[in-house]
Amino acid sequence: MERISRFRALVLVGIVALILTLFSLRLFNLQIIATDGNTDNTTTFTTLTRVKAARGDILDRNGNILVGNRASYDLVFNHYVITSSDNTNQSIYNLIKKCEELGVSYNDHFPITATRPFEYTLDDYSTAWRGYFQRFLSERSIDSDITAPLLLQKLRDRYSIPEEWTDEEARAVIGLRYEFDLRGVANLSNYVFIQDVSDEHLSAIKELNTPGLMVESSTVREYHTRYAAHILGTMGSMDAEDWAKYQKKGYAMDAVIGQSGFEAAFEDYLHGTDGTRVDVVDKNGTIISQYYANIRDKEGNIIGVDTPKAGNNVETTLDLNVQIIAEDALADVINYLQDPEQNTSGDGNDVEGAAVVVMECKTGDVLACASYPTYNPITYNEDYDEILEADFDPLFNRAFHAAYPPGSAYKPCTLIAAMTTGKYEPEEMIKDEGVFRTYEDQGFAPKCLVYSSYGITHGEIDAQNALEVSCNYFFYELGDRISNSALDDTAKALGLGEPTGIELDETLGYRANEETKAKLYTGINAGFYTGNRILACIGQDENRFTPMQLCVYASTLANKGVRMKATFLSRVVSADYTSLVYENQPVMVSQLDISNEVYETYVEGMKAVVSGTQGTARNSMAGLNIDVAAKTGTAQTGMLGSDHGSFICFAPAEDPEIAIVVYGEKAAHGATLGQVAKAIIEAYFASDDVVGDVVYLENTIG
């Protein structure tokens, strides 16, 4: 019996062993033979996809959207799916050829040129991208000193690129294989292949059924106006310097940031926070599940979910209606000056560029800021080459990047300096003798402009008359009386040559003084002499100010010496417009003690510039039903061609609300530019928002 039981047990064990052997053979066939040696039995892949957050809107003070977003689509790769698919190289090759056929560019961070002779392009990338490249070489045990052609050959072998493909074709495919490998080497989010792909191109590319290529919803920046191009700004990719700054703020390496204008100035408000989505897909790219990643603290505790958070909306101080009037009126005047059939005098036919700035006197809010020539921000990318080739550099912002001699617009400053130091009393009459001969024996004898032009003088005049007719001789006399410090301190207090406070980068310019001369010249020419001060008093010599600074100056004159910080920022609201994030407040920068007597003297004189029988702006500003205080200016350029023209004003003269500055390169006369200010004033104070036509009249000296 015992033998029989033992035999039965052995038979049973044998049967079980046979069954196990059969199962093992079956598993070997499924996992080894059928898979051609690929024993990876993973059926799903988990990757991280960066979900872009919408950027905040930029609005004017009335809620008009100036720059916003539109819905778009990105093509994004799941690198696991494409690299584990059959014929990876051929799929990539077909995709690249389709992009070439469609004329579509795609993202490629492989730092080697696309064509022979192959060279490294590492200098084009940020420190982080260069670091990822070095890590890639290290992970692949490739010498960091390897030449670009040799690296391409090594990678060609590594990725089994077909021999019949050209070097350029191989380089293109390697570029994408490199992007896929980086996702494993550096744990980056999924590779964004193409951003903002059009519907037509999207359909054509999707027809290829490229493994792992997914469509992601996104947004792109969209301009809602063709105006304010120079200050709305542009967007662009980060360079090495940008990355060093923004990586600390959690930006992705391929994030697009504001590069100029409001986009750059208010980047911290506008930029949203991207989210991180976890994608679980099978080998065919079919989505198994999607969810947002958890956010953990240093101890590993879950403290939130990494969902995208849209940027805040920035409400600027701009008034789009005023901006439109200012730009259109400026363009009309420049076109008139340039047209010899209309501007038959020839003065200003060679005008090259101009700028206009409008500011609230009591707050420093900039209502309009324009530069001419300009461009259309909506079609900026399409027109870029044409813009670069256009005359007079349409990309250059003359409003606060160009510093000009102010000409006679400076004269109120001189008058204030003379009166506040007791060097001139308002009742005093000064006789214009045409030529200022006090220093004639030293070779310095400047002439009054009316004397140079017509051989006449203004005769006996006081300060108000001198401003009205813009008498140079009168201000030569004041310049001879006051000290260097009195003039310079007054100009500084009025904002000339000083930072205006705007949130955008600006040129500071400089005042004519000892310090400026020492910086600009050497030897005997570096001295600041009496003659320099006398010329500075009429806005010449080394006075150079931006139109924005001149507008702060005009505003400070209107405010009786109170200088306000100029600003483009009104407030910031949340992405859904439901809560206030930040509200900007007016800031007084400085205050110059101006007596009532001094104030009334220059205001009455500036009013006479517009309303006086001999006012230099009486023609260009005729017909206004509101009192305006203004000053025209003509500034010598030291170049061939017409003089520069400047025009400053504030209105209403009795209780100023807005200050306006218009400046024209080779515009010949500041009076002509007054027509731009007139159009703005009519629009600003008109209850029905109807703007009168600009009428071009004979220029007057000033």
LOPAGU-45567 format. One record per residue (C-alpha): chain; x, y, z. Coordinates in steps of 0.1 Angstrom, whole numbers, padded with zeros to 4 digits. Example, Ala and Ser with C-alpha at 12.3 -4.5 7.8 and 13.67 -1.06 7.14 Angstrom:
2
NODE  chaine     c1     c2     c3
NODE       A   0123  -0045   0078
NODE       A   0137  -0011   0071
END
This chain:
702
NODE  chaine     c1     c2     c3
NODE       A   0000   0000   0000
NODE       A   0028   0024   0009
NODE       A   0045   0018  -0025
NODE       A   0012   0024  -0044
NODE       A   0007   0057  -0025
NODE       A   0043   0068  -0032
NODE       A   0038   0060  -0069
NODE       A   0006   0080  -0071
NODE       A   0023   0110  -0055
NODE       A   0051   0108  -0080
NODE       A   0026   0107  -0109
NODE       A   0008   0137  -0095
NODE       A   0040   0157  -0091
NODE       A   0049   0148  -0127
NODE       A   0016   0160  -0140
NODE       A   0019   0193  -0121
NODE       A   0055   0197  -0134
NODE       A   0043   0191  -0170
NODE       A   0016   0217  -0167
NODE       A   0040   0243  -0153
NODE       A   0064   0235  -0181
NODE       A   0037   0241  -0207
NODE       A   0027   0274  -0191
NODE       A   0063   0285  -0190
NODE       A   0067   0277  -0227
NODE       A   0036   0297  -0235
NODE       A   0047   0327  -0215
NODE       A   0081   0325  -0231
NODE       A   0065   0326  -0265
NODE       A   0043   0355  -0256
NODE       A   0069   0376  -0239
NODE       A   0101   0368  -0258
NODE       A   0093   0353  -0292
NODE       A   0062   0373  -0300
NODE       A   0077   0406  -0287
NODE       A   0110   0401  -0305
NODE       A   0129   0403  -0272
NODE       A   0111   0433  -0258
NODE       A   0101   0420  -0224
NODE       A   0088   0453  -0210
NODE       A   0053   0445  -0200
NODE       A   0044   0481  -0191
NODE       A   0010   0488  -0208
NODE       A   0006   0524  -0196
NODE       A   0028   0555  -0194
NODE       A   0026   0584  -0170
NODE       A   0038   0618  -0181
NODE       A   0035   0654  -0169
NODE       A   0019   0680  -0191
NODE       A   0023   0717  -0184
NODE       A  -0010   0734  -0187
NODE       A  -0005   0770  -0197
NODE       A  -0023   0797  -0177
NODE       A  -0039   0825  -0196
NODE       A  -0022   0859  -0194
NODE       A  -0040   0888  -0179
NODE       A  -0057   0915  -0201
NODE       A  -0043   0950  -0206
NODE       A  -0071   0976  -0205
NODE       A  -0074   1014  -0208
NODE       A  -0089   1035  -0179
NODE       A  -0125   1030  -0193
NODE       A  -0123   0992  -0195
NODE       A  -0115   0988  -0232
NODE       A  -0094   0958  -0237
NODE       A  -0062   0968  -0255
NODE       A  -0044   0935  -0254
NODE       A  -0061   0902  -0246
NODE       A  -0060   0865  -0255
NODE       A  -0075   0843  -0281
NODE       A  -0080   0805  -0280
NODE       A  -0054   0785  -0298
NODE       A  -0040   0750  -0301
NODE       A  -0006   0735  -0294
NODE       A   0008   0702  -0307
NODE       A   0024   0684  -0278
NODE       A   0043   0651  -0278
NODE       A   0040   0623  -0253
NODE       A   0076   0611  -0256
NODE       A   0070   0576  -0242
NODE       A   0044   0569  -0269
NODE       A   0064   0580  -0299
NODE       A   0097   0564  -0287
NODE       A   0080   0530  -0280
NODE       A   0061   0530  -0313
NODE       A   0071   0511  -0344
NODE       A   0092   0531  -0370
NODE       A   0098   0561  -0347
NODE       A   0123   0576  -0370
NODE       A   0100   0573  -0400
NODE       A   0071   0589  -0381
NODE       A   0093   0618  -0371
NODE       A   0107   0621  -0407
NODE       A   0072   0622  -0422
NODE       A   0061   0648  -0396
NODE       A   0091   0671  -0404
NODE       A   0085   0668  -0441
NODE       A   0049   0678  -0437
NODE       A   0059   0708  -0417
NODE       A   0084   0718  -0444
NODE       A   0056   0714  -0470
NODE       A   0032   0736  -0450
NODE       A   0059   0761  -0441
NODE       A   0053   0755  -0404
NODE       A   0081   0761  -0379
NODE       A   0085   0740  -0348
NODE       A   0104   0741  -0315
NODE       A   0139   0726  -0317
NODE       A   0163   0731  -0288
NODE       A   0191   0708  -0301
NODE       A   0221   0732  -0301
NODE       A   0235   0725  -0335
NODE       A   0228   0743  -0368
NODE       A   0202   0728  -0391
NODE       A   0225   0727  -0421
NODE       A   0261   0721  -0429
NODE       A   0287   0730  -0419
NODE       A   0273   0719  -0386
NODE       A   0282   0741  -0356
NODE       A   0271   0745  -0321
NODE       A   0246   0772  -0312
NODE       A   0248   0771  -0275
NODE       A   0251   0808  -0271
NODE       A   0215   0811  -0284
NODE       A   0202   0793  -0253
NODE       A   0198   0800  -0217
NODE       A   0220   0786  -0190
NODE       A   0194   0760  -0181
NODE       A   0192   0747  -0217
NODE       A   0229   0746  -0219
NODE       A   0229   0727  -0186
NODE       A   0204   0702  -0200
NODE       A   0226   0696  -0230
NODE       A   0256   0689  -0209
NODE       A   0235   0665  -0188
NODE       A   0223   0648  -0219
NODE       A   0260   0642  -0230
NODE       A   0269   0629  -0196
NODE       A   0240   0605  -0195
NODE       A   0250   0592  -0229
NODE       A   0287   0589  -0219
NODE       A   0296   0614  -0246
NODE       A   0327   0636  -0243
NODE       A   0316   0672  -0236
NODE       A   0344   0684  -0260
NODE       A   0330   0665  -0289
NODE       A   0326   0684  -0322
NODE       A   0292   0691  -0336
NODE       A   0297   0669  -0368
NODE       A   0310   0640  -0347
NODE       A   0281   0643  -0322
NODE       A   0256   0641  -0350
NODE       A   0273   0610  -0364
NODE       A   0272   0593  -0329
NODE       A   0236   0602  -0325
NODE       A   0228   0591  -0360
NODE       A   0242   0557  -0351
NODE       A   0225   0556  -0317
NODE       A   0191   0564  -0331
NODE       A   0196   0541  -0362
NODE       A   0190   0568  -0387
NODE       A   0188   0553  -0422
NODE       A   0220   0558  -0442
NODE       A   0201   0570  -0473
NODE       A   0188   0601  -0454
NODE       A   0208   0633  -0460
NODE       A   0228   0648  -0431
NODE       A   0202   0677  -0429
NODE       A   0174   0652  -0427
NODE       A   0192   0632  -0401
NODE       A   0199   0664  -0381
NODE       A   0162   0673  -0382
NODE       A   0151   0639  -0369
NODE       A   0179   0639  -0342
NODE       A   0165   0672  -0330
NODE       A   0132   0657  -0321
NODE       A   0148   0625  -0307
NODE       A   0170   0648  -0285
NODE       A   0138   0666  -0272
NODE       A   0123   0632  -0263
NODE       A   0154   0621  -0245
NODE       A   0156   0653  -0225
NODE       A   0122   0645  -0210
NODE       A   0138   0615  -0193
NODE       A   0171   0630  -0186
NODE       A   0159   0662  -0170
NODE       A   0123   0652  -0160
NODE       A   0108   0680  -0181
NODE       A   0072   0683  -0190
NODE       A   0059   0671  -0223
NODE       A   0076   0685  -0254
NODE       A   0056   0713  -0271
NODE       A   0062   0707  -0308
NODE       A   0042   0736  -0323
NODE       A   0025   0765  -0306
NODE       A  -0006   0782  -0320
NODE       A  -0011   0759  -0350
NODE       A  -0038   0770  -0374
NODE       A  -0069   0749  -0380
NODE       A  -0057   0742  -0416
NODE       A  -0022   0730  -0406
NODE       A  -0036   0711  -0376
NODE       A  -0058   0690  -0398
NODE       A  -0030   0683  -0423
NODE       A  -0006   0673  -0395
NODE       A  -0031   0652  -0376
NODE       A  -0038   0632  -0408
NODE       A  -0003   0616  -0403
NODE       A  -0015   0600  -0371
NODE       A   0019   0605  -0356
NODE       A   0021   0584  -0324
NODE       A   0021   0604  -0292
NODE       A   0013   0637  -0309
NODE       A  -0016   0654  -0289
NODE       A  -0036   0686  -0293
NODE       A  -0037   0709  -0263
NODE       A  -0058   0739  -0259
NODE       A  -0039   0771  -0252
NODE       A  -0041   0809  -0257
NODE       A  -0020   0835  -0275
NODE       A  -0017   0872  -0272
NODE       A  -0040   0893  -0293
NODE       A  -0040   0931  -0298
NODE       A  -0075   0947  -0299
NODE       A  -0063   0981  -0313
NODE       A  -0038   0993  -0338
NODE       A  -0029   1023  -0316
NODE       A  -0004   1027  -0288
NODE       A   0020   1003  -0305
NODE       A   0051   1017  -0288
NODE       A   0038   1013  -0253
NODE       A   0016   0982  -0254
NODE       A   0047   0961  -0259
NODE       A   0057   0928  -0273
NODE       A   0061   0892  -0261
NODE       A   0090   0869  -0267
NODE       A   0110   0839  -0255
NODE       A   0135   0842  -0227
NODE       A   0172   0846  -0232
NODE       A   0199   0836  -0207
NODE       A   0195   0869  -0187
NODE       A   0157   0865  -0186
NODE       A   0160   0829  -0174
NODE       A   0183   0838  -0146
NODE       A   0157   0862  -0133
NODE       A   0124   0843  -0140
NODE       A   0134   0808  -0130
NODE       A   0133   0819  -0094
NODE       A   0097   0829  -0100
NODE       A   0087   0794  -0112
NODE       A   0087   0801  -0149
NODE       A   0091   0773  -0174
NODE       A   0122   0776  -0196
NODE       A   0101   0779  -0227
NODE       A   0077   0805  -0212
NODE       A   0069   0836  -0232
NODE       A   0074   0868  -0213
NODE       A   0068   0905  -0219
NODE       A   0098   0919  -0238
NODE       A   0089   0956  -0240
NODE       A   0062   0981  -0231
NODE       A   0034   0973  -0208
NODE       A   0039   0936  -0214
NODE       A   0073   0938  -0198
NODE       A   0066   0965  -0172
NODE       A   0036   0947  -0157
NODE       A   0049   0911  -0163
NODE       A   0045   0902  -0126
NODE       A   0008   0911  -0126
NODE       A   0000   0897  -0161
NODE       A   0018   0864  -0159
NODE       A  -0003   0834  -0148
NODE       A   0009   0803  -0130
NODE       A   0010   0772  -0152
NODE       A  -0005   0740  -0139
NODE       A   0008   0704  -0140
NODE       A  -0014   0677  -0153
NODE       A  -0007   0640  -0149
NODE       A  -0015   0620  -0181
NODE       A  -0017   0582  -0181
NODE       A  -0018   0567  -0216
NODE       A  -0014   0534  -0232
NODE       A   0011   0525  -0258
NODE       A  -0012   0537  -0286
NODE       A  -0015   0571  -0269
NODE       A  -0051   0565  -0257
NODE       A  -0058   0584  -0225
NODE       A  -0064   0562  -0195
NODE       A  -0068   0590  -0170
NODE       A  -0059   0626  -0164
NODE       A  -0057   0646  -0132
NODE       A  -0038   0676  -0118
NODE       A  -0007   0669  -0098
NODE       A  -0006   0674  -0060
NODE       A   0015   0702  -0046
NODE       A   0035   0691  -0016
NODE       A   0055   0710   0010
NODE       A   0091   0702   0020
NODE       A   0078   0674   0044
NODE       A   0059   0658   0016
NODE       A   0024   0668   0028
NODE       A  -0002   0676   0002
NODE       A  -0010   0713   0004
NODE       A  -0029   0718  -0028
NODE       A  -0035   0709  -0064
NODE       A  -0013   0723  -0092
NODE       A  -0041   0738  -0114
NODE       A  -0033   0767  -0138
NODE       A  -0041   0801  -0124
NODE       A  -0047   0829  -0149
NODE       A  -0028   0862  -0146
NODE       A  -0043   0894  -0133
NODE       A  -0058   0921  -0155
NODE       A  -0040   0955  -0156
NODE       A  -0060   0986  -0161
NODE       A  -0037   1014  -0174
NODE       A  -0042   1051  -0172
NODE       A  -0045   1054  -0210
NODE       A  -0077   1067  -0225
NODE       A  -0081   1050  -0258
NODE       A  -0103   1078  -0272
NODE       A  -0076   1104  -0264
NODE       A  -0049   1080  -0277
NODE       A  -0067   1077  -0311
NODE       A  -0072   1114  -0314
NODE       A  -0035   1121  -0305
NODE       A  -0021   1096  -0329
NODE       A  -0043   1105  -0358
NODE       A  -0038   1143  -0353
NODE       A  -0001   1138  -0351
NODE       A   0000   1118  -0383
NODE       A  -0022   1144  -0401
NODE       A   0002   1172  -0391
NODE       A   0033   1153  -0402
NODE       A   0017   1143  -0435
NODE       A   0008   1179  -0441
NODE       A   0044   1191  -0434
NODE       A   0059   1164  -0456
NODE       A   0036   1173  -0486
NODE       A   0051   1201  -0506
NODE       A   0018   1207  -0524
NODE       A   0001   1216  -0491
NODE       A   0031   1229  -0471
NODE       A   0042   1253  -0499
NODE       A   0065   1273  -0476
NODE       A   0089   1243  -0475
NODE       A   0094   1247  -0437
NODE       A   0093   1212  -0422
NODE       A   0091   1194  -0455
NODE       A   0119   1173  -0442
NODE       A   0102   1164  -0409
NODE       A   0114   1129  -0398
NODE       A   0095   1120  -0366
NODE       A   0074   1132  -0338
NODE       A   0058   1124  -0304
NODE       A   0029   1135  -0283
NODE       A   0022   1129  -0246
NODE       A  -0010   1138  -0227
NODE       A  -0011   1138  -0189
NODE       A  -0035   1145  -0161
NODE       A  -0019   1174  -0141
NODE       A  -0032   1165  -0107
NODE       A  -0025   1128  -0108
NODE       A   0004   1122  -0132
NODE       A  -0018   1097  -0151
NODE       A  -0006   1094  -0187
NODE       A  -0037   1096  -0209
NODE       A  -0020   1092  -0243
NODE       A   0015   1086  -0255
NODE       A   0024   1082  -0291
NODE       A   0054   1082  -0314
NODE       A   0056   1088  -0351
NODE       A   0062   1070  -0374
NODE       A   0044   1040  -0359
NODE       A   0033   1005  -0369
NODE       A   0003   0982  -0365
NODE       A   0009   0959  -0335
NODE       A  -0018   0935  -0348
NODE       A   0002   0927  -0379
NODE       A   0037   0933  -0363
NODE       A   0050   0898  -0370
NODE       A   0039   0898  -0406
NODE       A   0051   0933  -0413
NODE       A   0084   0930  -0394
NODE       A   0108   0931  -0424
NODE       A   0089   0960  -0439
NODE       A   0090   0979  -0407
NODE       A   0128   0974  -0404
NODE       A   0132   0989  -0439
NODE       A   0109   1018  -0434
NODE       A   0122   1054  -0431
NODE       A   0128   1070  -0397
NODE       A   0127   1038  -0377
NODE       A   0090   1032  -0368
NODE       A   0101   1009  -0339
NODE       A   0118   1038  -0321
NODE       A   0097   1053  -0293
NODE       A   0104   1090  -0295
NODE       A   0081   1098  -0266
NODE       A   0105   1088  -0238
NODE       A   0135   1073  -0255
NODE       A   0146   1104  -0275
NODE       A   0160   1134  -0258
NODE       A   0157   1168  -0277
NODE       A   0166   1204  -0271
NODE       A   0134   1220  -0259
NODE       A   0138   1254  -0275
NODE       A   0116   1283  -0263
NODE       A   0094   1259  -0244
NODE       A   0121   1262  -0217
NODE       A   0115   1299  -0212
NODE       A   0089   1297  -0184
NODE       A   0116   1278  -0164
NODE       A   0140   1307  -0169
NODE       A   0114   1333  -0158
NODE       A   0106   1313  -0127
NODE       A   0143   1311  -0118
NODE       A   0148   1349  -0123
NODE       A   0117   1359  -0104
NODE       A   0121   1335  -0074
NODE       A   0157   1348  -0069
NODE       A   0147   1384  -0072
NODE       A   0165   1391  -0105
NODE       A   0133   1402  -0122
NODE       A   0102   1420  -0111
NODE       A   0070   1416  -0132
NODE       A   0066   1453  -0139
NODE       A   0101   1457  -0153
NODE       A   0104   1465  -0190
NODE       A   0134   1452  -0210
NODE       A   0143   1467  -0243
NODE       A   0149   1442  -0271
NODE       A   0179   1455  -0291
NODE       A   0180   1426  -0315
NODE       A   0216   1417  -0307
NODE       A   0227   1409  -0271
NODE       A   0261   1427  -0271
NODE       A   0271   1424  -0234
NODE       A   0298   1399  -0243
NODE       A   0304   1410  -0279
NODE       A   0341   1418  -0272
NODE       A   0345   1381  -0262
NODE       A   0330   1369  -0295
NODE       A   0295   1361  -0280
NODE       A   0266   1382  -0294
NODE       A   0235   1361  -0298
NODE       A   0206   1376  -0318
NODE       A   0168   1376  -0312
NODE       A   0151   1353  -0337
NODE       A   0128   1381  -0350
NODE       A   0158   1402  -0356
NODE       A   0176   1375  -0375
NODE       A   0145   1367  -0396
NODE       A   0131   1402  -0402
NODE       A   0156   1427  -0390
NODE       A   0132   1441  -0364
NODE       A   0130   1440  -0326
NODE       A   0102   1436  -0300
NODE       A   0110   1469  -0284
NODE       A   0102   1475  -0247
NODE       A   0085   1444  -0233
NODE       A   0077   1427  -0200
NODE       A   0078   1390  -0191
NODE       A   0042   1383  -0203
NODE       A   0049   1399  -0236
NODE       A   0082   1381  -0239
NODE       A   0065   1348  -0235
NODE       A   0037   1358  -0259
NODE       A   0061   1367  -0287
NODE       A   0089   1344  -0276
NODE       A   0115   1371  -0274
NODE       A   0150   1356  -0271
NODE       A   0167   1389  -0262
NODE       A   0145   1392  -0231
NODE       A   0156   1358  -0218
NODE       A   0193   1364  -0228
NODE       A   0191   1393  -0203
NODE       A   0175   1371  -0176
NODE       A   0201   1345  -0182
NODE       A   0229   1370  -0177
NODE       A   0214   1380  -0143
NODE       A   0208   1346  -0127
NODE       A   0233   1321  -0114
NODE       A   0241   1287  -0128
NODE       A   0227   1270  -0097
NODE       A   0195   1291  -0097
NODE       A   0187   1280  -0133
NODE       A   0197   1243  -0128
NODE       A   0179   1239  -0095
NODE       A   0147   1253  -0110
NODE       A   0149   1231  -0141
NODE       A   0155   1201  -0119
NODE       A   0126   1209  -0096
NODE       A   0103   1212  -0126
NODE       A   0113   1177  -0137
NODE       A   0136   1185  -0166
NODE       A   0164   1159  -0170
NODE       A   0149   1139  -0141
NODE       A   0132   1104  -0140
NODE       A   0095   1109  -0147
NODE       A   0084   1078  -0127
NODE       A   0068   1059  -0156
NODE       A   0070   1021  -0152
NODE       A   0088   1017  -0186
NODE       A   0125   1022  -0193
NODE       A   0132   1058  -0203
NODE       A   0160   1080  -0215
NODE       A   0168   1106  -0188
NODE       A   0184   1133  -0210
NODE       A   0203   1160  -0193
NODE       A   0203   1197  -0183
NODE       A   0228   1223  -0195
NODE       A   0251   1226  -0165
NODE       A   0287   1221  -0153
NODE       A   0282   1184  -0148
NODE       A   0268   1178  -0182
NODE       A   0296   1198  -0200
NODE       A   0322   1178  -0181
NODE       A   0307   1145  -0192
NODE       A   0303   1155  -0229
NODE       A   0335   1175  -0236
NODE       A   0371   1177  -0226
NODE       A   0395   1206  -0223
NODE       A   0383   1242  -0227
NODE       A   0350   1230  -0242
NODE       A   0342   1212  -0209
NODE       A   0336   1245  -0191
NODE       A   0302   1259  -0184
NODE       A   0305   1296  -0191
NODE       A   0281   1326  -0189
NODE       A   0274   1322  -0227
NODE       A   0264   1286  -0221
NODE       A   0239   1297  -0194
NODE       A   0225   1324  -0216
NODE       A   0218   1300  -0244
NODE       A   0205   1274  -0220
NODE       A   0179   1300  -0209
NODE       A   0162   1298  -0243
NODE       A   0163   1260  -0243
NODE       A   0195   1256  -0263
NODE       A   0231   1247  -0254
NODE       A   0232   1212  -0238
NODE       A   0196   1209  -0227
NODE       A   0181   1176  -0239
NODE       A   0148   1163  -0226
NODE       A   0123   1137  -0237
NODE       A   0087   1146  -0246
NODE       A   0076   1127  -0215
NODE       A   0099   1149  -0193
NODE       A   0085   1180  -0211
NODE       A   0050   1168  -0203
NODE       A   0059   1164  -0166
NODE       A   0074   1199  -0168
NODE       A   0042   1214  -0183
NODE       A   0022   1196  -0157
NODE       A   0044   1210  -0129
NODE       A   0040   1245  -0143
NODE       A   0002   1239  -0143
NODE       A   0004   1226  -0107
NODE       A   0023   1257  -0094
NODE       A   0054   1238  -0088
NODE       A   0040   1205  -0076
NODE       A   0056   1177  -0096
NODE       A   0037   1144  -0098
NODE       A   0051   1110  -0106
NODE       A   0041   1101  -0141
NODE       A   0024   1067  -0143
NODE       A   0008   1043  -0168
NODE       A  -0007   1021  -0140
NODE       A  -0042   1027  -0127
NODE       A  -0051   0994  -0109
NODE       A  -0048   0957  -0111
NODE       A  -0079   0934  -0108
NODE       A  -0082   0896  -0105
NODE       A  -0085   0874  -0136
NODE       A  -0122   0871  -0132
NODE       A  -0125   0909  -0126
NODE       A  -0142   0903  -0092
NODE       A  -0116   0916  -0068
NODE       A  -0091   0945  -0066
NODE       A  -0055   0933  -0064
NODE       A  -0037   0967  -0064
NODE       A  -0048   1003  -0068
NODE       A  -0022   1029  -0078
NODE       A  -0022   1063  -0059
NODE       A  -0009   1097  -0071
NODE       A   0026   1104  -0058
NODE       A   0040   1139  -0054
NODE       A   0077   1138  -0063
NODE       A   0087   1173  -0053
NODE       A   0074   1208  -0048
NODE       A   0090   1240  -0060
NODE       A   0078   1271  -0040
NODE       A   0063   1293  -0066
NODE       A   0045   1325  -0053
NODE       A   0012   1336  -0066
NODE       A   0029   1365  -0084
NODE       A   0053   1343  -0102
NODE       A   0026   1318  -0111
NODE       A   0002   1345  -0125
NODE       A   0030   1361  -0145
NODE       A   0040   1330  -0165
NODE       A   0004   1317  -0168
NODE       A  -0008   1350  -0182
NODE       A   0021   1351  -0206
NODE       A   0015   1315  -0217
NODE       A  -0022   1323  -0222
NODE       A  -0012   1352  -0244
NODE       A   0007   1327  -0266
NODE       A  -0027   1314  -0276
NODE       A  -0050   1344  -0272
NODE       A  -0027   1374  -0277
NODE       A  -0027   1394  -0309
NODE       A   0010   1385  -0314
NODE       A   0009   1350  -0298
NODE       A   0030   1325  -0315
NODE       A   0002   1299  -0314
NODE       A  -0027   1323  -0321
NODE       A  -0033   1307  -0355
NODE       A  -0028   1271  -0348
NODE       A  -0049   1272  -0316
NODE       A  -0076   1296  -0329
NODE       A  -0113   1288  -0323
NODE       A  -0110   1270  -0289
NODE       A  -0137   1279  -0264
NODE       A  -0115   1271  -0235
NODE       A  -0085   1291  -0221
NODE       A  -0052   1274  -0228
NODE       A  -0017   1283  -0215
NODE       A   0009   1273  -0240
NODE       A   0045   1278  -0251
NODE       A   0059   1272  -0286
NODE       A   0095   1263  -0292
NODE       A   0120   1262  -0322
NODE       A   0152   1244  -0315
NODE       A   0183   1245  -0336
NODE       A   0195   1210  -0345
NODE       A   0231   1217  -0356
NODE       A   0223   1197  -0387
NODE       A   0212   1205  -0423
NODE       A   0175   1210  -0427
NODE       A   0147   1224  -0407
NODE       A   0148   1231  -0369
NODE       A   0130   1210  -0344
NODE       A   0096   1222  -0331
NODE       A   0082   1219  -0296
NODE       A   0048   1227  -0281
NODE       A   0037   1225  -0245
NODE       A   0004   1235  -0230
NODE       A  -0021   1229  -0202
NODE       A  -0058   1234  -0200
NODE       A  -0080   1250  -0187
NODE       A  -0055   1277  -0179
NODE       A  -0074   1287  -0147
NODE       A  -0078   1252  -0132
NODE       A  -0056   1228  -0153
NODE       A  -0067   1193  -0159
NODE       A  -0044   1181  -0186
NODE       A  -0010   1189  -0199
NODE       A   0001   1182  -0235
NODE       A   0034   1181  -0252
NODE       A   0040   1177  -0289
NODE       A   0075   1175  -0304
NODE       A   0086   1172  -0340
NODE       A   0120   1164  -0354
NODE       A   0127   1190  -0381
NODE       A   0091   1202  -0379
NODE       A   0105   1238  -0383
NODE       A   0081   1255  -0359
NODE       A   0064   1245  -0326
NODE       A   0033   1265  -0336
NODE       A   0024   1240  -0363
NODE       A   0024   1212  -0337
NODE       A  -0001   1232  -0317
NODE       A  -0028   1218  -0340
NODE       A  -0023   1184  -0325
NODE       A  -0029   1198  -0290
NODE       A  -0059   1216  -0303
NODE       A  -0075   1184  -0316
NODE       A  -0068   1167  -0283
NODE       A  -0083   1196  -0262
NODE       A  -0114   1197  -0283
NODE       A  -0120   1160  -0279
NODE       A  -0112   1159  -0242
NODE       A  -0135   1187  -0233
NODE       A  -0163   1181  -0258
NODE       A  -0194   1167  -0242
NODE       A  -0205   1150  -0275
NODE       A  -0170   1137  -0283
NODE       A  -0170   1154  -0317
NODE       A  -0136   1164  -0328
NODE       A  -0132   1193  -0352
NODE       A  -0111   1190  -0384
NODE       A  -0075   1200  -0382
NODE       A  -0069   1232  -0402
NODE       A  -0034   1241  -0413
NODE       A  -0025   1278  -0410
NODE       A   0005   1299  -0417
NODE       A   0033   1294  -0392
NODE       A   0045   1321  -0368
NODE       A   0078   1325  -0352
NODE       A   0083   1308  -0318
END
